[in-house]
Amino acid sequence: MFLGRFIQALASPLAEGLLVAMTAGTFLYVGTTEIIPESFEDAVPSGEKWKRFGALVGGIGSIMLLGGEEHDHA
């Protein structure tokens, strides 16, 4: 945590944005290639798959509705 705060204090807004984008991309990659497919494997009962699918779609929808607030980095 301290190393991250130190780097953030020294980094330009562009470098900080690139690091945040890489971090977010890593989480998305792991989620879409490892976690989500495991949730829908054949060993899961059919009714449970629909519940999980609904939870996935609901989570994605809530993130889309909340969105990000727009702000300047000037």
PyMOL commands that set and color helices and strands:
alter all, ss='L'
color gray80, all
select helices_A, chain A and resi 2-10+13-39+46-66
alter helices_A, ss='H'
color red, helices_A
deselect
rebuild
show_as cartoon
